[in-house]
Amino acid sequence: MFSLLANWTTDMWAPVINLFSFIPNYAWSIIIFTIALKIVLSPLDFWQRKVQRDSTKKQQEMQPLVEKLQKQYANNKQVLNQKTMELYKKNNYNVVGSCVSMLVNFVLTLFIFFTLFYGLTGMAQNKIYDQYQKLETNFTTEYSTKFGTENTIDAVWANYLAKVDAEEANARAKLAEEGVTDPTTEQVYAKQKELVQNSEDVQAILNNEAAYYNTIKESWLWIDSIWRPDTYVSGFPDYNSYKSSSALTSRPEYKEVADSDITDEEKNAIFTKWEDQYNFITANIQKQHSSWNGYFILSVLAALITYLSISYSQRTSLKRKKAQAQAPQQGSMKIMKFLMPIIMVFFTLSYSAAFAIYIVTNQIMSFIISIIALSIFSRKDKDNGEIIVKPKKIDVEYSR
């Protein structure tokens, strides 16, 4: 299910983000894309804020008359509801008006958030997978040129295994020098691979491979790879991390082997070979990029900005509503003020830094738009002589 959603949303969002591919760094492309998206959607956000603001003002203006009706018909709830609806209709107040605008904005926000979540997650999976495919192609080209083999991974791997087998005597001698008097078969074979990998010619290829990776990786500021989380994980994945973060088990070549009629032992042999090839080809890359990929900075920023944004919205909302009318909402706002930062931290820690960059940029833009909207509405109130909204008399007819 996740794979299907990732594929669909990746196909939807990747072409849009790639419109900004003229920017050399992909992280900056995501940032500019997010800013552009917020600007495009800002009229809807302003509309929702205006509708909600107008609804609040209308409520305050009618509040004295509503209270009068509540006293007058305190013992007859049915008549009270009828008279209240008549009052609303008389003054063109729609009870669900602000709810509709809020619902539209909320649904659209959720749609964009979750489709981008799946889309950027799918893009991260594809990027990690494609990076290794490029590394494998580059490695086989250099290896085949150096040792005169056919330019295929199978031919290169066969040549490598032949070199490993030829090092058995040297491996046993080396282990004896190291004080291992009765080595196991596994110890001898591990030493054989080590000798081949540390040979001058192979090391030259592996160093070139590491240099090539530095030309194709997507880093940003303090983050080594934006397709990995901004946490203590290594900048380049080991095989198990690669297998999960690239969705390898969902890819055609893996399914072809897993669904084939060969024995489980033969399947495991193929999968083990893939793991050995990955570890061999990326050996020096894993060494050079074994330190933290990031420093949790995006998670801290996401939590802080979300908290400040909700706090700001709460304060400005309280200025425009009576404390009594706002009381039921204060509890939910307090919960959201602490719950939403936790949710943002979860997403930024659990998924790629690319998605975390989107979250932080989106939150910053939302905060800025909130400030701009409040400034515009406040200026409009001052121009109309309404610095603070006060109840004003509204004519209404009461029918008995």
NUMINU-238039 format. One line per 10 residues: number of its first residue (from 1); their letters; for each residue x, y, z of C-alpha. Coordinates in steps of 0.5 Angstrom, whole numbers. Each point is the difference from the previous one (the first is absolute). Layout:
BEGIN
NUM = a = X/Y/Z  ... .
***
This chain:
BEGIN
1 = mfsllanwtt = 0/0/0  6/5/2  3/-2/-6  -6/1/-5  -1/7/4  7/2/-1  0/-2/-7  -6/4/-2  2/6/4  7/0/-2 .
11 = dmwapvinlf = -3/0/-8  -4/6/2  5/5/4  7/-2/-3  -2/4/-7  -2/6/4  6/0/5  4/-1/-6  -2/6/-3  5/3/4 .
21 = sfipnyawsi = 6/-4/-2  3/6/-3  2/1/8  7/-5/0  -2/-2/7  -6/-5/1  -1/3/7  -1/7/-2  -4/-2/-6  -5/-3/6 .
31 = iiftialkiv = 0/6/4  -1/5/-6  -6/-5/-2  -3/0/7  0/8/0  -3/0/-7  -5/-5/2  -2/4/6  0/7/-4  -5/-4/-5 .
41 = lspldfwqrk = -4/-2/6  0/6/4  -7/3/-3  -3/-6/3  3/1/6  -2/8/1  -7/-2/-2  -1/-5/5  3/5/5  -4/5/-2 .
51 = vqrdstkkqq = -7/-4/0  2/-2/7  2/7/2  -7/3/-3  -4/-6/4  4/2/6  -2/7/0  -7/-2/-2  -1/-4/6  3/5/5 .
61 = emqplveklq = -5/5/-3  -6/-4/1  2/-3/6  -4/5/5  -6/-2/-4  1/-7/0  1/1/8  -7/4/0  -3/-6/-4  3/-5/5 .
71 = kqyannkqvl = -3/3/6  -7/2/-3  -1/-8/-3  4/-3/6  -5/-5/1  -2/-2/-7  6/-3/-4  -4/-1/-6  -2/7/-1  7/3/2 .
81 = nqktmelykk = 3/-4/-6  -5/3/-4  1/7/2  7/-1/0  0/-2/-8  -5/5/-2  5/5/3  6/-3/-4  -4/0/-6  -2/7/1 .
91 = nnynvvgscv = 7/2/1  3/-4/-6  4/-4/5  1/-7/-2  2/-5/5  4/-5/-4  3/6/-4  7/0/3  0/-8/1  -1/-1/-7 .
101 = smlvnfvltl = 6/5/-2  4/-4/6  -2/-7/-3  2/2/-7  7/3/2  1/-6/5  -2/-5/-5  5/3/-5  6/1/5  -1/-8/2 .
111 = fifftlfygl = 0/-2/-7  6/4/-2  4/-2/7  -1/-8/-1  1/0/-8  6/4/1  2/-5/6  -1/-6/-5  3/4/-6  6/2/4 .
121 = tgmaqnkiyd = 1/-7/3  -1/-3/-7  5/5/-3  5/-2/6  -1/-7/-2  2/1/-7  5/4/1  4/-5/5  -1/-5/-5  2/4/-6 .
131 = qyqkletnft = 6/2/4  2/-7/1  -1/-2/-8  4/6/-2  6/-3/5  -1/-7/-3  1/2/-7  6/5/2  3/-6/3  -1/-5/-5 .
141 = teystkfgte = 3/5/-5  6/2/4  1/-8/2  -1/-3/-7  5/6/-3  5/-2/5  0/-7/0  -2/-2/-7  -7/-3/2  -7/1/-4 .
151 = ntidavwany = -3/6/2  -6/-3/4  -1/-1/8  0/-8/-1  7/0/-4  3/5/5  -2/-4/6  2/-7/-3  7/3/-1  0/3/7 .
161 = lakvdaeean = -2/-7/3  6/-3/-4  5/5/3  -3/-2/7  1/-7/-1  7/1/-2  2/3/7  -2/-6/4  8/-1/1  1/7/2 .
171 = araklaeegv = -6/1/4  2/-6/5  7/2/0  -2/7/2  -5/-3/5  6/-4/3  4/7/1  -6/3/4  1/-6/4  -6/-4/-2 .
181 = tdptteqvya = 2/-7/0  -6/-4/-2  -4/5/-4  -8/-2/-2  -2/-1/-7  -4/7/1  7/3/3  4/-2/-6  -5/2/-5  -1/7/3 .
191 = kqkelvqnse = 7/1/0  1/-2/-7  -6/6/-2  4/5/4  7/-1/-3  -4/0/-7  -4/7/2  7/3/3  4/-1/-6  3/6/-3 .
201 = dvqailnnea = -4/-1/-7  -7/-1/3  1/5/5  1/5/-5  -7/-2/-3  -3/0/6  3/7/2  -3/3/-7  -6/-3/2  -1/4/6 .
211 = ayyntikesw = 2/6/-4  -5/-1/-5  -5/-1/6  1/7/2  -1/3/-7  -7/-4/0  -3/1/7  -5/5/2  3/4/7  -2/6/3 .
221 = lwidsiwrpd = 3/5/5  2/-5/6  -4/-6/-3  4/-5/-4  -6/-3/-4  -7/3/0  -3/-7/-2  2/-2/7  -3/2/7  4/6/3 .
231 = tyvsgfpdyn = 2/-4/6  6/-4/3  -1/-5/-6  6/-1/-5  0/5/-6  0/-7/-4  -4/-6/1  3/-7/2  -3/-5/-4  -6/-1/5 .
241 = syksssalts = -2/7/0  1/0/-8  -5/-6/0  -5/4/4  1/7/-2  0/-2/-8  -6/-4/1  4/-6/-4  -5/-5/2  -5/3/-4 .
251 = rpeykevads = 4/1/-6  -1/-5/-6  7/-3/0  -1/-2/7  -7/-3/-1  2/-3/-6  5/-4/4  -4/-1/6  -6/-2/-4  4/-5/-4 .
261 = ditdeeknai = 0/-8/0  7/-1/3  1/-2/7  0/4/6  8/-2/0  1/3/-7  -4/6/2  4/2/6  6/-1/-4  -2/5/-5 .
271 = ftkwedqynf = -2/5/5  7/-1/4  4/1/-6  -4/7/-1  2/2/7  7/-2/-1  0/4/-6  -3/6/3  5/-1/6  6/0/-5 .
281 = itaniqkqhs = -2/5/-5  -2/5/6  6/-2/5  4/7/0  -7/4/-1  -2/-3/6  6/1/4  0/7/-2  -7/2/1  -1/-4/7 .
291 = swngyfilsv = -1/6/4  -6/3/2  -5/2/-6  -2/6/4  -1/3/7  -8/0/1  0/8/-2  -6/-1/-4  -4/-4/5  2/6/5 .
301 = laalitylsi = -2/5/-5  -7/-3/-2  -2/-1/7  2/7/2  -3/3/-6  -7/-4/1  0/2/7  1/7/-1  -5/0/-6  -5/-3/4 .
311 = sysqrtslkr = 1/5/6  0/6/-4  -7/-2/-3  -3/-2/7  2/7/2  -2/4/-6  -7/-4/1  -1/2/7  1/7/-1  -6/0/-5 .
321 = kkaqaqapqq = -5/-5/4  -3/1/7  4/-5/5  -7/-3/2  -1/-2/-7  7/-2/-2  0/-5/7  -2/-6/-4  6/1/-5  5/2/5 .
331 = gsmkimkflm = 1/-7/2  0/-3/-7  5/5/-2  4/-2/6  0/-7/-2  2/2/-8  6/5/3  3/-6/2  -2/-6/-4  1/3/-7 .
341 = piimvfftls = 8/1/2  0/-7/2  -3/-2/-6  5/4/-4  6/-3/3  -3/-7/-1  0/1/-8  7/4/0  3/-5/4  -3/-6/-3 .
351 = ysaafaiyiv = 1/2/-8  5/3/-4  3/7/1  -4/2/-7  -6/-1/3  2/4/7  2/5/-5  -6/1/-3  -4/0/7  5/5/3 .
361 = tnqimsfiis = -1/5/-6  -7/-1/0  -1/1/7  4/7/-1  -4/2/-5  -7/-1/3  3/4/6  2/6/-4  -7/-1/-4  -3/0/7 .
371 = iialsifsrk = 3/7/2  -1/3/-7  -7/-2/0  -1/3/7  4/6/-2  -5/1/-6  -6/-1/4  2/4/6  1/6/-5  -7/-1/-3 .
381 = dkdngeiivk = -3/1/7  4/6/2  -2/3/-7  -7/-2/2  1/3/7  -1/-7/3  7/-1/4  -4/-5/5  -7/-3/-2  -6/3/4 .
391 = pkkidveysr = -7/-3/0  -4/5/-4  -8/0/0  -3/-4/-6  -7/1/-1  -4/-7/0  -8/-1/1  -2/-5/5  -7/-4/-2  -4/-3/5 .
***
